[in-house]
Amino acid sequence: MIRTMSLIAYAIFICSIMLANIEADNSEHPLPPFSCDSANPSTKSFPFCNVDLPLQERARDLVSRLSLDEKISQLVNTALAIPRLGIPDYQWWSEALHGVAGSMVAASGVTFGGSIRAATSFPQVILTAATFDEKLWYRIAKAIGTEARAIYNEGEAQGMTFWSPNVNIFRDPRWGRGQETPGEDPFMTSKYAVSFVRGIQGDSFEGGQLKDGHLLASACCKHFTAYDLESWNGNSRFTFDARVTEQDMADTYQPPFKTCVKDGRASGIMCAYNSVNGVPNCADYDLLTKTARGEWGFRGYVVSDDQAVPHLFEMQKYSKSPEDAVADVLKAGMDVECGDYLANHTKSAVEKGKVSESDIDRALHNSFTIRMRLGLFNGNPSKLVYGNLSRNDVCSHEHQDLAVEVARDGIVLLKNSANLLPLSKSKTKSLAVIGPNANVSETLLGSYSGPPCKSITPLQGLMNYVGKIEFHQGCETIKCASIASIEAVKKVAKSADNVVLVVGINQDFEREDLDREDLVLPGEQQSLVISVADAAKNPVILVLLCGGPVDISFVKDNPKIGGILWAGYPGGAGGKAIAEIIFGDHNPGGRLPVTWYPKDFNKIPMTDMRMRPDPSSGYPGRTYRFYQGETVYEFGYGLSYSNYSYKFISVGQSKLDMKLENSGDISVSDIGYETCEKAKYSVIVSVENEGDMVGKNPVLLFVKRDEVVKGSPVNQLVGFQPVRLNAKAKANVEFQVNPCEHLSRASEDGTMVIESGAYRLIVGDQEYHIHSPRMFDSKLSQLF
C-alpha cells in the first residue's frame, strides 16, 4: 500500500528522525483532535454527542446532519473537518505492523513531526512469529496500541485507525511482503491475528472484555483476500487475477481473516488490490458483505488498499467508468477509500443514478461508528479511559526490553556443530565481524517500520562482549557485486579467535511492490562466506538477516561453518539479542514459521495459487502442509543449546459419533457447534530440558494421517505452546484437540469435512496413534 521508495530515501527519513529524537521537550502540547467538547455549548444538543445513546443511533444522527458534499468528504482516508458540527480532520491511514509507524510518502495519522520522534521498534513479524508465543504476540500489540494512544493524547496523531496486521499466507518464498506476515500456516496465522487484534485494540488476552468507546486503537486485518504477489515476471499486484480453488480458499486463504473477525473482533478489514477468480476484492459483494458481515458477523469498516478504486477502471478494466468504479465498491460493502477517487467522482455517480445517497450513508454509519468506538466523539480524551497515557509511555524501558525479548525468543539456531555456540565470554579474546549486514541499522527494521527509539547493530552488540574486535564490511553493498579487497578480508578473518559473518538481504531485495528474483544470497556473498570460512582459524558463525528464506545448502554440511543463526529483521536493538545468543546470555528457542525451499523452487510460477500438489504435471504443492519435495529447512525447525525430550502423558478420548457418508467423511457444519465443543479432548505432553541452561522451548503439536488421501494435508499444526524450563527441569504442557477443527480438511467444494481413518499426534520425535471419531451408517448420534 505504501508506494515504492528507494532505500536511500528511506535511510534519509530514518536518520533525520533519529537525529532529532527523543530528547522530547516537555512544553505544553496541543490537544488531540476530538469531537463533542463539553466546553462547547452547541454540542450538547447533538444526539451524536450523547454517550448514553447506542452507537448506531449516534452514528445515524450524525450522518443525517451532513450535506451530500460533507458526506462525500468522509469517504476517503483524509476526511475533512466539518466545523459547524465540531468535527475535526481525521486521517484513517496509520501503520502499526511491528511498532507505530506512518506513511513516508502520503498523508498519515502519525508523522513523528512533533516532539515525539520515535516509537518502539519490535522485530519484523516473521521473526516474531518464530517465537510461537501467543501471549508474547499479545503483549507486543498491547504495547503498540499504548504508544499509539499516547502519541494521540500528546496531540501528535490525526487518527487512531492502524492498518495492521498483515495476515496473508506466506505462500511463495519469493513474496516481497512475506516478511510482514506470521508465516505459511493458516492455523498459526489465525492465532497471531487474534492475539494482535485483541492486544492493539485493548481487549484482554482471552477476549470479550472490550466495551464500546474503549478501543485503545483500531486494528485492520489485511489484505482481504488471497493477496501474495507484488511484481513478478510481468504480473503486477494491481491487475493480478488470483485463480483460487474453493478448497484452497476454505482451508488456507480465508481462515486468518475469519478468525480475525470472529475471535479477534477486528474493527477494520482492508480489501486487496488483486482480483480473485475474476472479481476485484474491493468490488466483491460476496466477499465483503455476504461473507465478512453476513457469515462472520464483522462489525467494523472496510477500507481499500491505496488507489485500489481507480485501478478498477483504469488498470483492471473491470468498471466501465469512474462513476461505475465508485458504485462497484460502495455497493460491494467498502466504506473508506485510501485515495481520493471517491472524493472526485461520487457526486457525479449520484447525479447519474449509479449510487444512491443511502449507499453513502451505509458506509458512513460504519466508519463513524469506529471513530465513536475509539472515544473520539466522547469529549476531551484526557478525561476518558486512556487519558493518562503520555509521551512517557512511548519508547518506555518496559517496551524496549520487550522488543529485545521478542528478538531473543524468535532468533532461530539452524546449526551448531560440535557445540561451537555459545562462545566463551572469558576465552574469546578477539573477534572478527565481517559482512555487509553487520553494521547497517536500517536493515534491522524491515518494512513498514517507524523510527526506532535506538539502534544496536550486530557489530555494536558484539562489542559489549569482546574488547578486541576487527570489522570488515566484505562487500561495499548488500548486492555484493564484488568482494572489497579479498586479501584484507582474509587477513581480518585469520587474525581473530572467532569470526561472525553477517550476510543476507534487505529491502532492496524484498519489500512491497518487489518480489525476489531468486532464493540465493545476492552477488558474491556466497564466495565471501566460503573465503572467510577457509581463512578463519576456527569454524565461523554465520548470521542471516532476511525475511524470506535463503537457500544456504552450501553451508549446511560445511565443517568450517560451525554455527548458523537466522535473525530475520530483529528490530532497532536486534543486534543486542544476536550478541546475547552468540555469547550464551540467552538460550535460543525460535522455530522457523516457513519452509526453506531449495533454489530450484524458483522454477515454480508465483502466479500458481494452488496449495495442493499435482503429480501428473510435476507441481510439488506449497508449504509444509502440502509440499512434496526437498527442503533446506522444514517448517518448525530450530535448535537450542539444550536438548529437549518429549513424552505423551495422556490423550483423552473424543465423544463424537457421526454418520458415515458415501465419501467416508462428514461435513463439520452437519455436526454442529455444540457437538464439536463437546468432542474436544485433552492431550498432555511432558517436556524435559536435558541441558545445562535455562531455556524457552516452543512445543509444537502436529497431526498426520497414516494414509494421505488426495487433497489432505501431509502434516498439520494443531497446537503450540512455549514452556520455560530451568536446566534438568521438566513440565507438562496441555493441548486441547478439537476434531472438528484439527482433524478436518476442505473438500473440493470448500466444505470442511472430517475423514475416517488413522492419525498420529506428533511432538518432536514422539508419536501417538489415534483414530478419527467413530463413524456409523446409522443416523447422526451423540452418545454422551
N, C-alpha and C positions, 0 to 999 in steps of 0.2 A: 504494500500500500504506500510506503514511502517511495517517492520517485528516486531513481538511481542517482547516487552522487559518488564522486571519486573518493578514494581512501584519503587522498591528500586533504581534500576539503573537510572530510570528517575529522582528521587529525587536528587540523587548524581549529575546528569548532571545539574539540575536547580540550586542547591546550589553552585556548582563550578562556574557557570556562574555569579551568583549574587554576590559572594564574590569578584569577580574581577571587578564587574560592575562599572558603568557609570562614574567613575572618568576618563573620556576619556582623553588620552593625546593628546595634540594638535600639536604633532610633524608632520612633513611632511608626508603625506600619499601617498601610491603608486597610480599610475594612474590606473583607472579601465581598464579591458580588452576591446579593441575595434580594429576595422579594418579600413583600408583606412586612415592612418595617413598622413596628408598633409606634415609632415616633412620628410616623406619617399618618395623620388622622384620616386621610382619604381611603387608606387601605382597609380600615376597619369595616367598611361597608361591603367589601368584596367577599362573597361566599368562598371564593377560591383561597382566601387567606385564613379561613376558619379551620383550625386544626382539628376541631371536633367532628367535622363532617367526613364522610368516607372519601377516600382519594379519588375514586371515579367521579363522584359528584363534584368535587372541587375542580377536577380537570375539565369536566363538561362545562362548568360555569365559566372557567377561564376562556376556553375555546369559543364559547358563544359570544363573548365580548369582542372578539377580534374581527377586523375587516378582512376581506379577501386578501388584500395586499399584505396585511400583517400575518395572516396565516401562511402565505407562501414564503415569507421571510423566515419562518420557523422550520421549514422542511429541509434545510441544509445544515452542514456541520457548523458553519459560522452563523449562528442565529442572531439576528439583530435585536437591539433593545426596543422595548415598547414603553417609552417614558410615561405615557398617560396612565398606564396601569402599574407603574413602578417596577417593570420587568427589565433587568439589565441584559447586556450582551451575554451570550452563552456560547462556549466553544465545546463541541462534542468530542473533538479529536484530542486525546492524550494517550500516551502509551505507558505500559507498566509490565512488560513481558518478564523482566527479571530485575526490576527496580524502576522507580518513577523516571520517565523519560518524556521528551517532547519531540515533535517533528522538527527536523532541522531544515526542512525545505518548504514548509507550509505553515499556515496558522495553527497554533497549538494551544491547548488549555494550560500547559505548563511550558515555560520558556527558559527558566533559570536566568532571567534577565534582571532580577532584583537583588536583594541582599542574600537570598538563598541560592547558591551557585552549584550545588551538588546534591546527590542523594545516594543512599547505599547501593552499591553495585553488587548484586548477587551473581553467582555463576550463571552462564547461559543455561537454558532449560535442559538441554540434552545431558549436561553433566549433573544437574540437579536430579534428573530422573534416575541417574545411576545409583543414587542413594537407596532407592526402593523404600522410601520412608514417607508415608502419607502425613504423619504428624509434622515432620520437618517441612514438607511442602506447604502445609497449612501455616506454620509459623512464618515462613518466608512471605507468603501472601498477606498475612496479617500485618507484618512489618511494613510491607509496601503500601498497604491501604492506610496505615497510620501515618506514614510520611506524606502520602498524597493529601490526606485531610489536613495535616499540619501546614503544608505549603499553602493550601487553600485558606486556612484560617489566618495566615500571615498576609493575605491579600495578594498572593503571587501566583494564583491559578484562576483561570476563567472557566474552568469546568471540572467536574468530578466523575466524568464517564471515561473509562480507560479501556482501550481496545485490546484486551488481553483476557484469557490466554489463547495461544495457538494450539488447537487440539486436533489438527490434521494428522493423519498417519504418515510416518516417515517410510513411505512405500519403496522409494528408489534411493539408493545410496548417493546418487549424484545431485539430489534435490538441494538447491542452494539455501532453502529455508528449513531444511530438516533440523538444523541446529536449534531452531526456536521451539521444537516440539518435544514431548516426553518420549519419543521413540516410535517403534514399529508395532507395538502390541496394543490392540484396542481396549483390552481389559485394563491394562496398566494406565493407558492414556485416559481412560474414563475415570479411574481413581484419582489421577493427577488433577483432572478438570474439576472434580468435586472439591478436593482439598483447596485448590487455588481459589475457586469462586467463593467458597464459604469464608476463607481467610480474608480476602481483599474486601469482601462486602460486609465484614464484621459479624458474621454468624459464628456460632460455636463450631467446634470440630465435628461434632455429631450432627449438626444442622437442626433447623426448626426453631431457632431461638431469635430470629431476626424479625423485628417489628417494622411496620410501615413508618417511614420517616427516619429510620435508623440505619439506612445504608451507610456504611463507612465510606465506601466508594462503589462505583458500579463496574462490574465485570462484563466483558463481552467475548463470548466464545466465537472463534473464527477459524477457518474461513469455510463457511457452510455452502457447499459440501464437495467432497472428492477433489480437493484442490491440492496438488503436489507437483506442479511443474511451473517453472519460471520462463526460461527461454532455452529451448533445446532443438538443435537440428532444424531450425526454421519454424518451430512451433512456439507460439507466444501464449502466455497465460491469459492474455486479453481476448484471444479468439479460440483457444483450445476447447474442443468438444470432447470431454471425457466419456468414453463408452464404457459403462459400468453395468455389470450384470446385477440382477435383483439379489442374487445370492451374496455377492461381494458387498453390495450396498448394506445388506442387513447385518452382516457379522464382521465387517471391517470398517467401512467408511462412516456409518451413521452412529454406532454405539457411543463414541465420546460426546457427540452433540446431544444425543438423547439423555445421557446421564448428566451432562452439564445442566440441562434444563430441568429434568425431573428430580434429580437428587441434589444438585448444587443450587438450583433455583436462580440461575444466572439471570441478570436483568437486561442483558443485551446479547444479540446474535449479529454477526456480520456475514452477509451473503457474498460469495466469492465471485471473482471475475468470470471464471470459466462456465461453460455450459456442461450439462450432464445429459447425455442421450438426446441432444438437440435443443434443449431448453436452457437458456442462461439462468443461473441460480437466482439472480435478483429479480427475475421476471417469472419465477416458478411458483404459481399459486399452490400447487400440491405440496411443495416443499415448505414454503414459508407459512402458509395458513393452515392447510389441512393437516400436515404432519406436525410442525413445531407447535402451533397454537391448539389445533384440534386434538391430535393424538397425545402429545406430550404435555399439554397444559402450560405452554410458555406464556409468561405474563411480563412482558418487557417490550423493548423497542428493537426493531431490525434496521441496521444501517448498511449501506452499500460499501464495498471497497472503493478506494479512491478513483473517481472518474469512471466507475463501472457503468453508470447510467448512460452517458453519451456513447460508450462503446457499443451499446445495444443497436444504435442506429448507424454510427459512423464506422465501426470496425466489424462487428459481428453480422451486420445487415439483418438482424432479427426484427427490429422495429422499422416501420415504413417511414417514420418522420420523427423529429424531436418530440412532438406532442404525443405521438404513439409510444415513444420510449417512456415518457412521464406516466402515461396511462398504464403501460405494462407493469411498471414497478409498483405503483400505488395500488393497483387492483390486485397484484400478487401478494401484497402484505408488507412491503417495505415502508418504513416510517421516516427515516432520515437519510439524506444523500450526503456522502462525502464528496463534495464538489459544489458546483453552482448551477448545474443544468436545470434543476427544478426551480431555482430562483428565476431563471431566464425564460423558461418555457411552460411553466404550469398555468399561468394566466391564459396564454394562448390555447392551451389544451382545454381549459374550462370553456372558453369562448367558442371553441369548435365542437363542444359537446363530447369530447373524448374522456373527460374527467369531470365528476360531479364534486360539488363542494363537500358532500358527505364523505367522499373518498379522502379528501384532505383532512376533514375533521377526525376521521378514524385514526389516521396517522398521528395527528397532534394529541389526541387523547392518550395514546401510548407513550409518546415522548414526554409530554408534560407530567404524566404520572410518575415517570422515572425521576424527573427533577424534583418532584414533590417527595418521593421516597427518600431522596438524598437530603431532605430537610431544607432545600433551597427556597422554599416558599413558606417557611415557618418563622420568619423574623431573623433577628441578629444571631448568627451562628455561635457567637461567643457565649450565648446563654443557653445553647442547646446541648445535646448529649455528648458531642465530641468537641465542645468549645474549649476544653482545657489543653488540647493538643497545640503545640507551637514549634518554633524553629529548634527548640531543644530536643524534639523528638525526631529530627532529621539528622542522619549521619550520627546517631547516638552510638555510644560504645557497645551497647547491647546489640544493636543491629549490625554493626561492623563485625563484631565477634561471631554473630550468627552467619554472616556471609562467609567467613573463613571456615567455620564449622561445616557448612554445606560443601565447600570445595574439598575439604579433607575427606569427608564421607563419600563424596562422589568419585574422586580420582580412582582409576582402575589400574591395578597392578596386573600387567599382561604376562610378565616373565620375571623370574628371579632365580637364575641358575646358581647353584651352589650357595644359595642364601647370601648372595652378594649384598643385598639390601636387608636391613638398613646399614648405611655406612657408620663406622665408629666415630663418635664425636671427639674422642681422645686420640685415636690413632691416625685420623686423617689430617695430615699436616699441610697438604697442598691440594688444590683442586683446580682443574681446568674446566671452564664453562664455554662451550662452543655452540654456535648455531644462530641462524637468522631470527629465531623466535625467543632467544634467551633474554633480551633486554628491550622489548618493544611493548610499552604499556597498553597501546591501543588494541593489540592482538588479544589481550586477556579478556576483553569485554564482549566480543562477538557482536551480533547485530542487535538493533533496537535497544541500544544501551544509552543511559543518561550519563552525565558527567559524574565520575566516581568521587567518593569522599577522599580517597587516597589510592595510590597505585604502588604495588610492590611486584616487580618483575621477578622471574625465576632467579636471575643473577643477583638481584638485591636481596632476595630471601636467603640464598645460599651464603651470602657474605656475612650473615649473622652466625654462621656455624664454623667457618674456616677463615683464619687470618690471612693466609696466602692464597689468593685467587688470581688466576690469569684468565682474561676473556678475549675471545676472538669471534667475530660475527660469522666467519666462514664464507658466507655469501653476502654480497652487497645488499640484496633484497631477498624477500621470500621467494621470488621467482627463480632465483639462483641460476641465472643464465651461465655463470661460471663461478668457480671457486676462487675466492680472493686470496692469492698467494698461498698455494697449497703447501709449500715448504714451511711457511710461517705457521700455518695451522698445525702441521705435524709436529713442529717444534714445541708448540704450546701443549699439545697432547702428550708428548713424551716427557715433558718436564714435571708433570703432576702425579701425585699418588693415584688419583682417580679423575675420571672425565665424565662430565654430564653434558650430553648433546641435546639441544632443544631445537627441534625442527617441526615441520608440519605445514599448515596452510593458514590463510586468514581471509578477510572479507574481499580480497582481490580475486579469490577463487570460488567462494560460496557466500551468497547473500541473496537478498530479494532481487529479482529480475536477472539473476545469474546462476545458472546451474553449472555443475562441474563438467569438464570435458573428459575426465578420466578419474581413476581411483588410485593413482600413484603419487609419490612425493614429487613436487614440482622440480623441473630443471635438473640440476646436478646435485640435488640434496642426497640422493641415494649414494652417489660417488663420494660425497662429503662424509657420510656416515661410515662407509667402508674404509676410506682412507684414515679417518681418525681412529677407528677401531683397530686397524692394523698397526698404527703408530703407538697406541697407548700401552703403558706398562701392564695394566690390568684390564679385565673386561669393563667396558664402558656402560654407562646408564643412559638410555635413550628416553627422552620425554617428548611426547607428541601433543602439540596444540592444534586441534582441529575439531570441527563439529561433526561432519560426516566421516565415515570410515576411510581408512587408507590401507591399501594392500602392502603390508610390510613383511610378506613371506620371506624376503631375502635376509631378514634378521632373526626370524623365529628360532632357527636352529643354528645360528652362527654363534660359536662359543665365545667369540670376542665381544659379543653384546650380552652382558650379564643380566641387565635389568631393563624392563620397558614399562613406562607409565603412560597411560592416556589421561590427559588432564583437560580435555575439551577446551572450552574458553572459561577459565575458572573465576572470572570476576576481577574487580580492581585490585584486590590484595591477594590474588590467587597464587602469586609467587611464594608467599609465606607458607601456604598449605603444601605446595610442592616440596619446598625445602624441609618442612617438618616431617613429611613422609620419607624423604630420602635419608634423613638422619635419625629416624626412629622415634621422634616425638609423637608420632601418630601411626597407628597400625591401619594400613589401607583395607577397605572392605567394599569398594564400589563394584558394581556389576554392569556389564555392557547392556544398554537398553536397545541396541540394534545389532543385527547381524553384520559382520565384516566380511564382505564378499571378495573373491579374487578379482584381479584387474580385468579378466576376460568377461566379467559380468557386463562390462561396458558395451558388449555387442547387443545386449537386450534393449530394444527401443524403450525410451522413457514413456512414450505415449501408450504403451500397452498397459492398461489398467487392471488386467486380470491378476488376481491373487493366486489362483489355483494353477497347478502345472498342467501342461498339455503334452504328454509324452509323444504323441503322434507327430508333433511339429518340433519337438526338442525344447519347447518352452519350459523353463525349470520352476516357474512359480516365484513367489516373493515372500519374504520374511520367514522367520523360523517356523511359523505355523504351517507353511505350505512348500517352502523351497526344497527342491531336490537337486542338490549339487554340492560341490566342495565349498568350504568356508575357510577364511583366515582365522576368525574367532567367532564363536557362536553367541547368540543372544543369551544373556545371563552369565557370561563368562567373567571371572575375576578371581585373582589370587589374594592371599593375605600373608602377613608374617606369621600367622598362626594357622595350624591345621584344625579344621572343624569336622567333627563326626556327627552323624545323624542317626536317629533310630525312631521308627514308628512305635509309639507307646500304645495308642488306641485309635481305632477307627469305628465310629458309630455306624448304625445301620439305617438306611433310608426306609421310611414307611410309605413309600409311594408305589401304588399298584395301578397299572394302566391297561387300557385296551390295546391290543396289537392290531395295527393297520396292515393292509396288504403289503405296504412297503417295508414293514418291520420297524416303523417308527411312529411317533405320535406328536401332534402339534402341542407346543407348550401352552398356547392360548386355550386349547381344549382342556388342559389340566386345571387351569385357574390359579389365581394368585394365592388364595388361602391354602390350597393343597400344596402348592410349591413351597410356601413358607413352612408348612408342617413337615415337609420332606427333607429339610436341612438336617445335616448331621455334622458332628464334631470330628476333627482329625487332630490328634495331639502328637507332636514330634519333639523328641528330646534332642537338644543341641549341646555339644561339649566343645569348649575351647581347649585343645590339647597343647597349645603353645605356651610360651613364657611371657606374653604381653597381653594386656587388656585389649580387647578388640570388639568392634561393632560389625556384626555379620548379618547381611540380609538373607533370610531363609526363604527360598523360592519353592512353591509347591506347584508342580505340573501334573496334568493328567494326559495320558496317552492311551490310545486304543491299541489292543493287541493286533487287530487286523484293520488297517486303514481302508475304508471304502472310498469310492470316488466322491470328491467334494469335502471330505472330512479333514480337519487339521491333523497334521502329523503329530503335533505336540501343542499343548495349550497351557499357558499360565493361568492358574485359578486362585492363587493366593500368594501374598508376600508380606513378611514382617521382619523388621530388623531386631536383633537382640544384642545387647551389650553384655559381654562376659569378661570377668577377670580371668587371669591365667589359671588354667586347670579347672575352671568352673563349668557348671552345666545348668541348663534351664529348660523348661518345657515351653513350647510355642503352640498355641491352639489356632486352628483354622476352622472356618465354617464352610462346608461344601453344600452348595445348592444344586441338586441335579438339574433343575430346570434351567439354570444359568450356566453351570460349569460342564455339564455333560451334553449340552445341546449344540446343534450346529444349524446353519441356514440351509434349507433345501433350495432347489434351483429357482423356485418362485419367490424366495425370500422369507418363507415361513420358518420360524425356529422350531426345530423338532429334536426329540430325544430318540436315539437309536438303541436298539438292543445290542448286547454283546459284552465282551470283557474289556476292562480298562485297568490301567496301572496308575497309581499315585506315585509320584517320583519326587524325592527330595535328595539332592546331591547324588550319591551313588546307591541310595536305598530305594527300593520299590515295594509297593503294597498292592496286591491284586484285588480288584473289586469288580462287581458286575453292575451294569446299569439297572435301574429299578425294574422289578419284575413286570412282565407284560402278559396279559391274559387275552384269550379270544372272547371272553365274556364282556359285558358292558363295563364301562369305566367305574371303578370302585375304589373307595378309600377305606382301608381297614385299619383304623387307628384304635 
